[in-house]
Amino acid sequence: MDLVLTLHRYHEGSLGALLPAERRRARATPAFRRADWTAGRVAARAAARRAARDPAVPVALSVSHRDGRAAAVAARSGRVGVDLDRAGAVRREHVRYFADRHEQAAWGRADPTALWALKEAAWKALRLGPDVPFTALQLRFGRGRELIGVRHAGATYSARAALGRPWPGYLLAVVRLGERA
């Protein structure tokens, strides 16, 4: 399996899945962030372990967490990104701040949180820094809101995406970038 997605919801036993140094760090993390940090580490560790056939070959890894829930995606090749958000978290009037007119037209009246999640997952797949705004990348859609490409800094990449609802009230986006066109 070349692409692995793992989910984890924090519980008291989650710390047991961490290495000793990670457990110390989790305990030192402020309480309001501990569940997110720990869930993210557990999900990332599981995804990387399942994706790596040869420990000497690195895997591409992306993690997202919210409210003590986490998703991690790992791949042995290519670029991947993941985002986990609460469904309905993005208000329709805010779409103009992160989506261009083509993205808005393609997305239509669907939940704008899904568009935000796809953009964030693509942003992570490109490994962009916090200084790069979402408006600096453009998502290109085919029929039926199927993601077919991502453009950034003059480069265009083929892309595929999946949207899902891993828990009630939550939305998950996974983006995998292909070759540069």
C-alpha positions as CSV (number, residue, x, y, z in Angstrom):
1,M,0.0,0.0,0.0
2,D,1.6,3.3,-1.1
3,L,-0.7,5.7,0.7
4,V,-1.7,5.1,4.3
5,L,-4.2,7.1,6.3
6,T,-4.5,6.6,10.1
7,L,-6.9,8.2,12.5
8,H,-6.6,8.5,16.3
9,R,-8.9,9.9,18.9
10,Y,-7.1,10.8,22.2
11,H,-7.9,8.7,25.3
12,E,-6.1,8.1,28.5
13,G,-4.1,5.1,27.0
14,S,-2.8,7.2,24.1
15,L,0.4,8.1,25.9
16,G,1.3,4.4,26.0
17,A,1.7,4.4,22.2
18,L,4.5,7.0,22.4
19,L,8.2,6.6,22.9
20,P,9.5,7.7,26.4
21,A,10.8,11.0,25.1
22,E,7.5,11.7,23.4
23,R,5.6,10.9,26.6
24,R,7.8,13.4,28.5
25,R,7.1,16.0,25.9
26,A,3.3,15.3,25.9
27,R,3.3,15.7,29.7
28,A,5.2,19.0,29.3
29,T,2.7,20.3,26.7
30,P,0.1,22.7,28.1
31,A,-3.1,20.8,29.0
32,F,-5.2,22.6,26.4
33,R,-2.9,21.3,23.6
34,R,-1.9,17.9,25.0
35,A,-4.7,15.8,23.5
36,D,-4.1,17.3,20.0
37,W,-0.3,16.9,20.2
38,T,-0.6,13.3,21.5
39,A,-3.2,12.2,19.0
40,G,-1.2,13.7,16.2
41,R,2.0,11.8,17.3
42,V,0.1,8.5,17.6
43,A,-1.5,8.9,14.2
44,A,1.7,9.9,12.5
45,R,3.7,7.1,14.1
46,A,1.1,4.5,12.9
47,A,0.9,5.9,9.4
48,A,4.7,6.1,9.0
49,R,5.1,2.6,10.3
50,R,2.5,1.1,8.0
51,A,3.8,3.0,4.9
52,A,7.5,2.1,5.4
53,R,8.5,-1.2,4.0
54,D,12.1,-0.4,4.3
55,P,13.1,1.7,7.3
56,A,16.0,3.2,5.3
57,V,13.5,4.7,2.8
58,P,11.8,7.9,4.1
59,V,8.1,8.5,3.7
60,A,6.2,11.7,3.0
61,L,4.1,12.4,6.1
62,S,1.4,15.0,6.9
63,V,-0.6,15.4,10.1
64,S,-3.6,17.4,11.2
65,H,-5.3,17.5,14.6
66,R,-8.3,19.1,16.2
67,D,-10.2,18.6,19.4
68,G,-8.2,15.6,20.5
69,R,-8.6,13.9,17.1
70,A,-5.9,13.4,14.6
71,A,-5.4,12.2,11.0
72,A,-2.0,11.4,9.4
73,V,-1.3,10.4,5.9
74,A,2.0,8.8,4.8
75,A,3.2,7.8,1.3
76,R,6.4,6.1,0.1
77,S,6.6,8.4,-2.8
78,G,5.2,11.8,-3.9
79,R,3.7,14.6,-1.9
80,V,0.7,14.3,0.4
81,G,-1.2,16.6,2.7
82,V,-4.1,16.2,5.1
83,D,-6.4,18.5,7.0
84,L,-9.0,17.8,9.7
85,D,-11.6,20.4,10.5
86,R,-15.1,20.7,12.1
87,A,-17.7,20.6,9.4
88,G,-19.3,24.1,8.9
89,A,-16.4,25.9,10.6
90,V,-15.8,28.2,7.6
91,R,-18.5,30.7,6.9
92,R,-19.5,31.3,3.3
93,E,-18.7,35.0,3.4
94,H,-15.1,34.2,4.3
95,V,-14.4,32.1,1.2
96,R,-13.3,35.3,-0.7
97,Y,-10.3,35.6,1.7
98,F,-8.7,32.3,0.6
99,A,-10.2,31.2,-2.7
100,D,-10.0,32.9,-6.1
101,R,-13.0,33.4,-8.4
102,H,-12.4,30.1,-10.3
103,E,-12.2,28.1,-7.1
104,Q,-15.4,29.8,-5.8
105,A,-17.3,29.1,-9.0
106,A,-16.2,25.5,-9.1
107,W,-17.1,24.9,-5.5
108,G,-20.5,26.5,-5.7
109,R,-22.8,26.3,-2.6
110,A,-21.1,23.3,-1.0
111,D,-19.7,23.5,2.5
112,P,-16.8,26.1,2.3
113,T,-15.0,24.2,5.1
114,A,-14.3,21.4,2.6
115,L,-12.7,23.9,0.2
116,W,-10.6,25.3,3.0
117,A,-9.6,21.8,4.0
118,L,-8.6,20.9,0.5
119,K,-6.5,24.1,0.2
120,E,-4.8,23.4,3.5
121,A,-4.0,19.8,2.5
122,A,-2.6,21.0,-0.8
123,W,-0.6,23.7,1.1
124,K,0.9,21.0,3.3
125,A,1.6,18.7,0.3
126,L,3.6,21.5,-1.2
127,R,5.4,21.9,2.1
128,L,4.7,25.7,2.1
129,G,5.7,27.8,5.1
130,P,3.6,29.9,7.3
131,D,4.6,33.0,5.3
132,V,2.7,31.7,2.2
133,P,-1.0,32.6,2.2
134,F,-3.6,30.3,0.8
135,T,-4.3,32.8,-2.0
136,A,-0.8,32.0,-3.3
137,L,-2.0,28.6,-4.5
138,Q,-4.9,27.8,-6.7
139,L,-6.9,24.6,-6.8
140,R,-8.2,23.5,-10.2
141,F,-11.3,21.3,-10.4
142,G,-12.8,19.0,-13.0
143,R,-16.5,18.1,-13.2
144,G,-18.2,17.4,-9.9
145,R,-15.6,19.3,-7.8
146,E,-12.9,16.7,-8.5
147,L,-9.5,18.1,-7.7
148,I,-7.3,17.7,-10.8
149,G,-4.5,20.2,-10.2
150,V,-2.7,22.6,-7.9
151,R,-0.8,25.7,-9.0
152,H,1.8,27.6,-7.0
153,A,4.6,30.0,-8.0
154,G,4.2,29.4,-11.7
155,A,4.3,25.6,-11.3
156,T,1.3,23.3,-11.9
157,Y,1.0,19.8,-10.4
158,S,-1.5,17.1,-11.1
159,A,-3.5,16.3,-8.0
160,R,-6.1,13.9,-6.6
161,A,-8.1,14.4,-3.4
162,A,-10.5,12.6,-1.1
163,L,-12.9,14.2,1.3
164,G,-14.5,12.2,4.1
165,R,-16.2,12.4,7.5
166,P,-14.1,10.4,9.9
167,W,-16.2,11.4,13.0
168,P,-19.6,13.0,13.2
169,G,-19.2,16.7,12.8
170,Y,-15.7,16.5,11.3
171,L,-14.4,16.8,7.8
172,L,-11.2,15.3,6.4
173,A,-9.3,16.2,3.2
174,V,-6.4,14.3,1.8
175,V,-4.5,15.7,-1.2
176,R,-1.8,13.9,-3.2
177,L,0.2,15.8,-5.8
178,G,1.5,14.2,-8.9
179,E,4.0,15.3,-11.4
180,R,4.8,18.9,-12.2
181,A,3.2,19.8,-15.6
